[in-house]
Amino acid sequence: MTETPALPVEWRPRTTRLVAYATAGAIILAMIVLAVFVAPQFTIVDRVLMVLFGLGVAWILHMLARCRVAADESGLTIVNAFRTRRLEWPEVVDVTMTVGDPWPRLDLSDGTALGVMGINGAEKKLAARQVTELAALLKTRAEAPDPD
């Protein structure tokens, strides 16, 4: 049986963050170097736009790297790439993640589902542990007590 983690707890992907921030840094550096050493027929506006493009790509990578799931006494905060959602424990029915899924899915009480990008399926063992911990929390926090 899995031990329920102590609250508050937060889950984040490790590899995704490392790759996203390393790639963002490399892109920004490459665009700055390109802007400095590009052929002379490019104007200052072209050079600035190159750097701004690199910063835009880095911002998108940051948005992907910031994904996380935070659990506290009152519920879950799901931070996906471009949307943050706060859920109270009774709103969450189940968490599922099958082999090959990019991230788990929360089944909600209103019949909808929500992807949880803060747990990355590519990190197989870590993701399995995190989903198991989240499921244990759901079992203790979200389910109605068994009738006597």
Salt bridges, closest charged atoms under 4 A:
GLU10 OE2 - ARG12 NE 2.87
GLU10 OE1 - ARG68 NE 3.51
ASP72 OD1 - ARG86 NH2 2.85
GLU73 OE1 - ARG141 NH1 2.81
ASP107 OD1 - ARG105 NH2 3.08
GLU133 OE2 - ARG129 NE 3.23
